[in-house]
Structures are given as C-alpha cells and as structure tokens.
Amino acid sequence: MFSRLVSLVQAFFNALMGKFEDPEMMLEQMQQELQQNLTQVRQAVAQAIATEKQLEQQLQKNKDQSATWQNRAALAVQQNNDDLARQALQRKQQYAQAAADLETQLAQQKQATVGLRQRLTELESEVQKAYTKKQVLIARDKAAQATTKANEILAKTSASGAMSVIERMEQKVNEREAKAAALQDIGTDQLDKAFKNFEGQSDIEAELAALKGTPVNPPRIVVDEQKEPILIEKKQAEAVEAEEVRQVENRD
C-alpha cells in the first residue's frame, strides 16, 4: 500500500515538473551531460592508449632482459660454470615468462583501446547531432513562443472596437468644427457683410450695364438690426417714399 502511494506521488510530481519544463533549459542541460560523457570517454581512451604504450615498453624490457640472461648463461657455459649458467637460465626464463604474460595483456589492452576509440567516434557523432538538433529545437521553441505571443495580442486587439473609437472621435471633431464655424458667423459684422454683398452686386450690375450700353442706378441699402442688409432698387425706394407720404397726409 505504501509503495503504491509512493508511486502515485512520484507520478504526480513528474507530471507537475513536466508542465514547468523549459525546452531550452532542458536541452542545454542534456548537451552539458553529453559533453561531460564525451570528455570522460576521451580521458578513458587516452588512459587506454597510455596503458598500451606502458605494456609495450614493459614487454620490450622483459624481452631484452630475457636475451641478456640468455647470453650470460652461454657465457657461463663457455667458462665451464654450470651453476652460474643454471642461475642465468632461470633468470632468463623469469623474464621470458613475464614477457609472455605481457604479450597476452597487451593484446587484450589493444582490443580494449580499439573498442574505446570506436565508441569515442560514435559518441562524438552523437554529440554533434544532438547539438544540431538542440539548436533547431531552441529556434523552433522561440518561434512558437513569438507566434503565441503575437496571437494573444491579436486576440485582444479588436478591429471593430478600434473603428468604433475612430468613428466616435470623427463625430466629435465634426461637432467641434461646426461649433467653431457657428462662433465665427456670430462674430462677423453684419453691416460690413451687407456692404460687401452690395459692392459685389454693384460690380456685377455695372458690368451688365456696360454690356447693354445703358446707365444703371446704384441700389439702395437698408440694414435691419436683426437681419442682414437688403438691397432695394431705386424705383422700389421711390415707391416706398410715396407710400409713406400718402400715409402721413391721410393722418392729417
């Protein structure tokens, strides 16, 4: 029961950690571990090569010693010293036996070195592939993060909402422009405006009379305080004056 509970807690912990795993951080950690393993294998290969060379040196020394004691045994025989010859031959056999053992050990060491060299080559290739794959995955992860962020921003950005704000601001600007135009009309001198209209109409009438070859009487200006100036022709003005005279005579 307890082991089952431990397994459930471990599974939950692993799932929770999986959610917080950063791909770039995990890939960098993996790369570091591979690099450390590669360094250790290189050191092992270097040690194997050094051991192989040491065995070769020891083998050659024992062979040399075996040959030396062989020569000494022969020299003792020439001197009719059999006891010394026997001792020399015994020493020669010791070195020969050591050389034979070293040859066996050296052969085994060479085989181990070849295997380590091959494993080192394979591991170097794996590390290089892992490094390339790591770079690609990190680039893909960064691109995915940038795309996700852009999509989140786009999801929060509403084009219709922006257009609604623009339309409201446009309406407000139109209202302000209309208010400014109205204030400008209110501040305009009505009398000055009437004379400007009169002057413009007089110029037109004068040009028309010149084309016809007939004189033209200038129009009369009547200004109302509440209204804009009204242009009245001379004949119309005389009729108004005659009507005013009759009204005065009738009252008398």
Residue, then its C-alpha position, 0 to 999 in steps of 0.5 A: m500500500f505504501s509503495r503504491l502511494v509512493s508511486l502515485v506521488q512520484a507520478f504526480f510530481n513528474a507530471l507537475m515538473g513536466k508542465f514547468e519544463d523549459p525546452e531550452m533549459m532542458l536541452e542545454q542541460m542534456q548537451q552539458e551531460l553529453q559533453q561531460n560523457l564525451t570528455q570522460v570517454r576521451q580521458a578513458v581512451a587516452q588512459a587506454i592508449a597510455t596503458e598500451k604504450q606502458l605494456e609495450q615498453q614493459l614487454q620490450k624490457n622483459k624481452d631484452q632482459s630475457a636475451t641478456w640472461q640468455n647470453r650470460a648463461a652461454l657465457a657461463v657455459q663457455q667458462n665451464n660454470d654450470d651453476l652460474a649458467r643454471q642461475a642465468l637460465q632461470r633468470k632468463q626464463q623469469y623474464a621470458q615468462a613475464a614477457a609472455d604474460l605481457e604479450t597476452q595483456l597487451a593484446q587484450q589492452k589493444q582490443a580494449t583501446v580499439g573498442l574505446r576509440q570506436r565508441l569515442t567516434e560514435l559518441e562524438s557523432e552523437v554529440q554533434k547531432a544532438y547539438t544540431k538538433k538542440q539548436v533547431l529545437i531552441a529556434r523552433d521553441k522561440a518561434a512558437q513562443a513569438t507566434t503565441k505571443a503575437n496571437e494573444i495580442l491579436a486576440k485582444t486587439s479588436a478591429s471593430g472596437a478600434m473603428s468604433v473609437i475612430e468613428r466616435m472621435e470623427q463625430k466629435v471633431n465634426e461637432r467641434e468644427a461646426k461649433a467653431a464655424a457657428l462662433q465665427d458667423i456670430g462674430t462677423d459684422q453684419l453691416d460690413k457683410a451687407f456692404k460687401n454683398f452690395e459692392g459685389q452686386s454693384d460690380i456685377e450690375a455695372e458690368l451688365a450695364a456696360l454690356k447693354g450700353t445703358p446707365v444703371n442706378p446704384p441700389r439702395i441699402v437698408v440694414d435691419e438690426q436683426k437681419e442682414p442688409i437688403l438691397i432695394e432698387k431705386k424705383q422700389a425706394e421711390a415707391v416706398e417714399a410715396e407710400e409713406v407720404r400718402q400715409v402721413e397726409n391721410r393722418d392729417 
